[in-house]
Amino acid sequence: MTSAKSNIVCFQLRRVALVLVAMTCLCRANLHAQVLPEGGVLIEFIASERQHFSVLTYAQSYLDDQHERVSYGGTLYEGIHSFQLNECEVVAQVAVQDRYSGAIEHRSGLGRVHYERTGELTDDTVYEYRFSLAELNAGEITDSRARPVQFLSDTNFQCHEDRSCSLSWVRLRSRDAEISEIRTVNGIQDIDTKVSSIVLPVASAGSAANAVKVFSSAARACAAAN
């Protein structure tokens, strides 16, 4: 009786093993069927980039509308949070977190100074982009060094990592306004539009140059396949 039970268990284990092997082969086949070779290279590149993120440690000081001195210091983190590729269709998310604190300098008529502390604050922004690699203009994919959008409104930022407060980017352009952009700030969606170009953050200038190559190659392959 014990021998019969053992045989049944062994038979069931073999069936499970065969099913797992079949499922693994099927998943691999589907993966290769849904992604062109150039797309596979792009996925590997993005996977590597997702292990890193861009950082700017900054300080800012300015006079507000009441002519009171406002000083802030913080750290901005930016990176590719997720990247999905199905055939030539991309869904990508870029996450930005700004951690900062500051003080407002209040002066009384007697010349006394009182500082109003803000405490530790955090702003979280997520950009979601949806586009087809086939719709990108491969010849106009470029790399650049530029300030993040959070620093564009003021020139008084000073950054520890880079004197110009610049990060490395790869810019993607579509032939028309075919890129969907959704922006969510602190859990509230405030932008849902179509744009003709976007920028994705990368770890370094060298990574940006490589990003141009892999995105351009994938875009050309997808355009030829359609």
Backbone hydrogen bonds in HBPLUS format (Angstrom, degrees):
<---DONOR---> <-ACCEPTOR-->    atom                        ^
c    i                          cat <-CA-CA->   ^        H-A-AA   ^      H-
h    n   atom  resd res      DA  || num        DHA   H-A  angle D-A-AA Bond
n    s   type  num  typ     dist DA aas  dist angle  dist       angle   num
A0005-LYS N   A0001-MET O   2.99 MM   4  6.34 159.4  2.04 151.8 156.7     1
A0006-SER N   A0002-THR O   2.97 MM   4  6.23 155.8  2.03 147.6 154.4     2
A0007-ASN N   A0003-SER O   2.99 MM   4  6.24 153.6  2.06 146.2 152.9     3
A0008-ILE N   A0004-ALA O   3.00 MM   4  6.31 153.8  2.07 147.0 154.1     4
A0009-VAL N   A0005-LYS O   2.92 MM   4  6.21 162.5  1.95 153.4 157.8     5
A0010-CYS N   A0006-SER O   2.91 MM   4  6.10 163.6  1.94 150.4 155.0     6
A0011-PHE N   A0007-ASN O   2.91 MM   4  6.08 156.3  1.97 145.1 151.8     7
A0012-GLN N   A0008-ILE O   2.92 MM   4  6.20 156.2  1.98 149.9 156.2     8
A0013-LEU N   A0009-VAL O   2.91 MM   4  6.17 158.8  1.96 152.4 158.2     9
A0014-ARG N   A0010-CYS O   2.97 MM   4  6.20 154.2  2.04 147.2 153.9    10
A0015-ARG N   A0011-PHE O   3.04 MM   4  6.33 154.7  2.11 144.7 151.5    11
A0016-VAL N   A0012-GLN O   2.96 MM   4  6.28 159.4  2.01 151.9 156.9    12
A0017-ALA N   A0013-LEU O   2.91 MM   4  6.15 161.2  1.95 149.2 154.4    13
A0018-LEU N   A0014-ARG O   2.89 MM   4  6.14 158.3  1.94 150.9 156.6    14
A0019-VAL N   A0015-ARG O   2.93 MM   4  6.18 154.9  1.99 148.0 155.0    15
A0020-LEU N   A0016-VAL O   2.91 MM   4  6.19 160.4  1.95 152.9 158.0    16
A0021-VAL N   A0017-ALA O   2.96 MM   4  6.20 159.4  2.00 148.7 154.3    17
A0022-ALA N   A0018-LEU O   2.93 MM   4  6.11 159.9  1.97 146.4 152.2    18
A0023-MET N   A0019-VAL O   2.83 MM   4  6.07 157.1  1.88 150.4 156.8    19
A0024-THR N   A0020-LEU O   2.92 MM   4  6.11 158.4  1.97 148.6 154.3    20
A0025-CYS N   A0021-VAL O   2.99 MM   4  6.22 164.3  2.01 152.5 156.2    21
A0026-LEU N   A0022-ALA O   2.89 MM   4  6.06 155.4  1.95 145.5 153.1    22
A0027-CYS N   A0023-MET O   2.85 MM   4  6.07 160.7  1.89 151.4 156.0    23
A0028-ARG N   A0024-THR O   2.99 MM   4  6.21 162.0  2.02 150.0 154.8    24
A0029-ALA N   A0025-CYS O   2.89 MM   4  6.09 156.1  1.95 146.4 153.4    25
A0030-ASN N   A0026-LEU O   2.88 MM   4  6.14 158.2  1.92 151.4 157.1    26
A0031-LEU N   A0027-CYS O   2.89 MM   4  6.10 156.1  1.94 147.9 154.8    27
A0032-HIS N   A0028-ARG O   3.06 MM   4  6.32 165.2  2.09 152.7 155.0    28
A0033-ALA N   A0029-ALA O   2.90 MM   4  6.03 144.7  2.03 141.8 152.7    29
A0034-GLN N   A0030-ASN O   2.98 MM   4  6.08 139.4  2.15 146.7 155.3    30
A0087-GLU N   A0034-GLN O   2.42 MM  53  4.50 119.4  1.76 139.4 156.5    31
A0039-GLY N   A0036-LEU O   2.88 MM   3  4.94 120.4  2.24  99.1 115.5    32
A0040-GLY N   A0036-LEU O   2.92 MM   4  6.33 144.5  2.04 152.1 163.1    33
A0040-GLY N   A0037-PRO O   3.11 MM   3  5.00 119.8  2.49  90.8 105.7    34
A0041-VAL N   A0037-PRO O   3.14 MM   4  6.53 150.5  2.23 146.8 153.6    35
A0042-LEU N   A0038-GLU O   3.10 MM   4  6.36 152.8  2.18 140.0 147.4    36
A0043-ILE N   A0039-GLY O   2.89 MM   4  6.18 156.2  1.95 149.2 155.3    37
A0044-GLU N   A0040-GLY O   3.04 MM   4  6.30 159.0  2.09 147.5 152.5    38
A0045-PHE N   A0041-VAL O   2.98 MM   4  6.23 154.7  2.04 146.8 153.9    39
A0046-ILE N   A0042-LEU O   2.94 MM   4  6.20 166.4  1.96 156.6 159.4    40
A0047-ALA N   A0043-ILE O   2.89 MM   4  6.05 156.9  1.94 148.4 155.3    41
A0048-SER N   A0044-GLU O   3.11 MM   4  6.34 149.3  2.21 142.0 149.1    42
A0049-GLU N   A0045-PHE O   3.00 MM   4  6.36 155.4  2.06 147.8 155.1    43
A0050-ARG N   A0046-ILE O   2.85 MM   4  6.08 145.6  1.97 151.6 160.9    44
A0051-GLN N   A0048-SER O   3.14 MM   3  5.56 157.5  2.20 108.4 115.4    45
A0052-HIS N   A0049-GLU O   2.97 MM   3  5.51 164.4  1.99 117.5 122.5    46
A0054-SER N   A0078-GLU O   2.70 MM  24  5.10 153.8  1.77 172.5 163.5    47
A0078-GLU N   A0054-SER O   2.94 MM  24  5.10 154.1  2.00 144.9 149.0    48
A0056-LEU N   A0076-LEU O   2.99 MM  20  5.15 149.4  2.09 143.2 151.4    49
A0076-LEU N   A0056-LEU O   2.81 MM  20  5.15 165.9  1.83 149.4 153.1    50
A0160-HIS N   A0057-THR O   2.84 MM 103  5.51 159.0  1.89 159.5 166.6    51
A0058-TYR N   A0074-GLY O   2.84 MM  16  5.49 155.5  1.90 148.9 157.0    52
A0074-GLY N   A0058-TYR O   2.98 MM  16  5.49 160.0  2.02 143.7 147.8    53
A0059-ALA N   A0158-GLN O   2.84 MM  99  5.28 138.4  2.02 143.9 157.0    54
A0158-GLN N   A0059-ALA O   2.90 MM  99  5.28 151.0  1.99 154.3 161.7    55
A0060-GLN N   A0072-TYR O   2.83 MM  12  5.11 156.8  1.89 149.4 149.0    56
A0072-TYR N   A0060-GLN O   2.76 MM  12  5.11 163.2  1.79 152.3 157.0    57
A0062-TYR N   A0070-VAL O   2.95 MM   8  5.43 153.5  2.02 149.6 158.3    58
A0070-VAL N   A0062-TYR O   2.77 MM   8  5.43 166.6  1.79 170.9 175.5    59
A0064-ASP N   A0068-GLU O   2.98 MM   4  5.50 163.3  2.01 146.2 148.0    60
A0067-HIS N   A0064-ASP O   2.89 MM   3  5.14 155.1  1.95 116.9 119.3    61
A0105-GLU N   A0069-ARG O   2.79 MM  36  5.17 173.4  1.79 164.9 166.9    62
A0071-SER N   A0103-ALA O   3.01 MM  32  5.52 169.3  2.02 163.0 166.5    63
A0103-ALA N   A0071-SER O   2.89 MM  32  5.52 150.1  1.98 152.6 162.2    64
A0073-GLY N   A0101-SER O   2.95 MM  28  5.78 156.3  2.01 168.5 175.8    65
A0101-SER N   A0073-GLY O   3.01 MM  28  5.78 153.3  2.08 158.3 165.2    66
A0075-THR N   A0099-ARG O   2.78 MM  24  5.38 152.6  1.85 154.9 164.0    67
A0099-ARG N   A0075-THR O   3.00 MM  24  5.38 169.4  2.01 158.3 156.0    68
A0077-TYR N   A0097-GLN O   2.81 MM  20  5.15 169.0  1.82 156.2 160.0    69
A0097-GLN N   A0077-TYR O   2.88 MM  20  5.15 160.5  1.92 145.9 152.4    70
A0079-GLY N   A0095-ALA O   3.12 MM  16  5.71 152.2  2.20 155.2 163.2    71
A0095-ALA N   A0079-GLY O   2.95 MM  16  5.71 150.6  2.04 169.4 175.1    72
A0081-HIS N   A0093-GLN O   2.72 MM  12  5.37 141.6  1.87 139.8 151.5    73
A0082-SER N   A0093-GLN O   3.30 MM  11  5.14 158.6  2.35 131.2 133.7    74
A0093-GLN N   A0082-SER O   2.95 MM  11  5.14 163.0  1.98 139.9 140.9    75
A0084-GLN N   A0091-VAL O   2.88 MM   7  5.18 164.0  1.90 147.2 152.7    76
A0091-VAL N   A0084-GLN O   3.00 MM   7  5.18 153.7  2.07 144.3 150.0    77
A0086-ASN N   A0089-GLU O   2.98 MM   3  5.23 162.9  2.01 151.0 154.9    78
A0089-GLU N   A0086-ASN O   2.90 MM   3  5.23 167.4  1.92 135.2 133.5    79
A0133-LEU N   A0088-CYS O   2.82 MM  45  5.36 168.3  1.84 161.4 162.6    80
A0090-VAL N   A0131-PHE O   2.76 MM  41  5.37 174.2  1.76 173.6 175.3    81
A0131-PHE N   A0090-VAL O   3.11 MM  41  5.37 154.8  2.17 140.0 147.3    82
A0092-ALA N   A0129-TYR O   2.87 MM  37  5.19 163.1  1.90 151.4 157.1    83
A0129-TYR N   A0092-ALA O   2.76 MM  37  5.19 166.3  1.78 157.3 162.1    84
A0094-VAL N   A0127-TYR O   2.82 MM  33  5.09 156.8  1.87 147.0 154.9    85
A0127-TYR N   A0094-VAL O   2.87 MM  33  5.09 166.5  1.89 151.7 155.8    86
A0096-VAL N   A0125-THR O   2.78 MM  29  5.03 154.9  1.84 161.6 164.2    87
A0125-THR N   A0096-VAL O   2.82 MM  29  5.03 169.1  1.83 155.5 158.5    88
A0098-ASP N   A0123-ASP O   2.86 MM  25  5.10 164.7  1.89 151.9 157.2    89
A0123-ASP N   A0098-ASP O   2.90 MM  25  5.10 155.4  1.96 140.5 148.6    90
A0100-TYR N   A0121-LEU O   2.94 MM  21  5.35 162.6  1.97 145.4 151.1    91
A0121-LEU N   A0100-TYR O   2.78 MM  21  5.35 166.1  1.80 170.2 174.4    92
A0118-THR N   A0102-GLY O   2.95 MM  16  5.43 163.3  1.98 147.0 144.9    93
A0104-ILE N   A0116-GLU O   2.93 MM  12  5.05 151.1  2.02 130.9 139.6    94
A0116-GLU N   A0104-ILE O   2.90 MM  12  5.05 165.7  1.92 146.1 150.0    95
A0106-HIS N   A0114-HIS O   2.73 MM   8  5.00 169.1  1.74 160.3 160.6    96
A0114-HIS N   A0106-HIS O   2.70 MM   8  5.00 162.8  1.73 152.2 158.2    97
A0108-SER N   A0112-ARG O   2.86 MM   4  5.25 158.4  1.91 147.6 154.9    98
A0111-GLY N   A0108-SER O   3.00 MM   3  5.36 160.7  2.04 116.6 118.6    99
A0186-ASN N   A0124-ASP O   2.68 MM  62  5.06 171.9  1.69 164.7 166.2   100
A0126-VAL N   A0184-THR O   2.87 MM  58  5.23 158.2  1.92 149.2 156.7   101
A0184-THR N   A0126-VAL O   2.93 MM  58  5.23 157.3  1.98 149.0 156.5   102
A0128-GLU N   A0182-ILE O   2.80 MM  54  5.10 163.9  1.83 152.1 157.6   103
A0182-ILE N   A0128-GLU O   2.93 MM  54  5.10 153.1  2.01 145.9 153.7   104
A0130-ARG N   A0180-SER O   3.03 MM  50  5.00 149.7  2.13 132.5 140.1   105
A0180-SER N   A0130-ARG O   2.91 MM  50  5.00 169.5  1.92 155.7 153.3   106
A0135-GLU N   A0132-SER O   3.01 MM   3  5.36 147.4  2.12 106.8 116.1   107
A0136-LEU N   A0133-LEU O   3.20 MM   3  5.36 159.8  2.24 104.9 111.1   108
A0175-ARG N   A0135-GLU O   3.13 MM  40  6.26 153.9  2.20 175.9 176.0   109
A0137-ASN N   A0173-ARG O   2.74 MM  36  5.72 166.4  1.75 153.2 155.2   110
A0140-GLU N   A0137-ASN O   2.95 MM   3  5.52 160.7  1.99 119.6 126.0   111
A0142-THR N   A0171-ARG O   3.20 MM  29  5.27 145.4  2.32 137.6 145.9   112
A0171-ARG N   A0142-THR O   2.69 MM  29  5.27 168.1  1.71 161.0 165.2   113
A0144-SER N   A0169-TRP O   3.12 MM  25  5.37 148.2  2.22 140.8 141.9   114
A0169-TRP N   A0144-SER O   3.00 MM  25  5.37 153.1  2.08 153.1 154.3   115
A0146-ALA N   A0167-LEU O   3.02 MM  21  5.53 154.2  2.09 152.4 157.0   116
A0167-LEU N   A0146-ALA O   2.77 MM  21  5.53 164.7  1.80 142.1 139.7   117
A0151-PHE N   A0148-PRO O   2.92 MM   3  5.66 161.5  1.96 122.7 128.5   118
A0152-LEU N   A0149-VAL O   3.26 MM   3  5.19 168.3  2.28 106.2 109.7   119
A0165-CYS N   A0162-ASP O   2.91 MM   3  5.02 159.0  1.95 110.0 116.7   120
A0202-VAL N   A0168-SER O   3.12 MM  34  5.63 165.2  2.15 136.1 135.9   121
A0170-VAL N   A0200-LEU O   3.01 MM  30  5.42 148.9  2.11 145.9 155.7   122
A0200-LEU N   A0170-VAL O   2.96 MM  30  5.42 157.6  2.01 147.9 154.0   123
A0172-LEU N   A0198-ILE O   2.90 MM  26  5.47 156.4  1.96 152.7 160.5   124
A0198-ILE N   A0172-LEU O   3.00 MM  26  5.47 149.6  2.09 148.2 157.8   125
A0174-SER N   A0196-SER O   2.83 MM  22  5.25 164.2  1.86 151.3 155.2   126
A0178-GLU N   A0176-ASP O   2.75 MM   2  5.40 131.1  1.99 110.4  94.6   127
A0179-ILE N   A0195-VAL O   3.10 MM  16  5.23 155.3  2.16 165.0 163.4   128
A0195-VAL N   A0179-ILE O   2.80 MM  16  5.23 161.7  1.83 151.1 156.8   129
A0181-GLU N   A0193-THR O   2.88 MM  12  5.43 171.6  1.88 156.6 157.3   130
A0193-THR N   A0181-GLU O   2.95 MM  12  5.43 162.6  1.98 156.3 160.5   131
A0183-ARG N   A0191-ILE O   2.91 MM   8  4.95 154.5  1.98 128.9 136.1   132
A0190-ASP N   A0183-ARG O   2.98 MM   7  5.99 155.4  2.04 152.9 160.4   133
A0185-VAL N   A0188-ILE O   2.87 MM   3  5.23 156.7  1.93 145.7 137.9   134
A0188-ILE N   A0185-VAL O   2.98 MM   3  5.23 164.1  2.01 113.0 118.2   135
A0208-ALA N   A0204-SER O   2.97 MM   4  6.27 148.1  2.07 144.3 153.3   136
A0209-ALA N   A0205-ALA O   3.07 MM   4  6.38 152.9  2.14 146.3 152.3   137
A0210-ASN N   A0206-GLY O   3.08 MM   4  6.39 155.6  2.14 145.1 151.7   138
A0211-ALA N   A0207-SER O   2.80 MM   4  6.00 148.6  1.90 144.8 154.4   139
A0212-VAL N   A0208-ALA O   3.09 MM   4  6.38 149.1  2.19 145.2 151.8   140
A0213-LYS N   A0209-ALA O   3.42 MM   4  6.75 154.9  2.49 140.6 145.9   141
A0214-VAL N   A0210-ASN O   3.02 MM   4  6.37 166.8  2.04 160.2 162.0   142
A0215-PHE N   A0211-ALA O   2.94 MM   4  5.91 164.9  1.97 151.1 155.9   143
A0216-SER N   A0212-VAL O   2.98 MM   4  5.87 157.1  2.03 140.8 148.1   144
A0217-SER N   A0213-LYS O   2.97 MM   4  6.06 161.4  2.01 147.3 152.5   145
A0218-ALA N   A0214-VAL O   3.04 MM   4  6.13 161.0  2.08 141.5 146.7   146
A0219-ALA N   A0215-PHE O   2.86 MM   4  5.98 155.7  1.92 147.9 155.1   147
A0220-ARG N   A0216-SER O   2.98 MM   4  6.18 159.9  2.02 149.4 154.1   148
A0221-ALA N   A0217-SER O   3.04 MM   4  6.22 159.1  2.08 146.4 152.4   149
A0222-CYS N   A0218-ALA O   2.97 MM   4  6.12 158.2  2.01 147.8 153.3   150
A0223-ALA N   A0219-ALA O   2.97 MM   4  6.11 156.5  2.02 146.0 152.7   151
A0224-ALA N   A0220-ARG O   2.99 MM   4  6.17 153.1  2.07 146.0 152.8   152
A0225-ALA N   A0221-ALA O   3.03 MM   4  6.17 138.6  2.20 138.0 149.2   153
A0226-ASN N   A0222-CYS O   3.12 MM   4  6.30 135.9  2.32 144.1 153.6   154
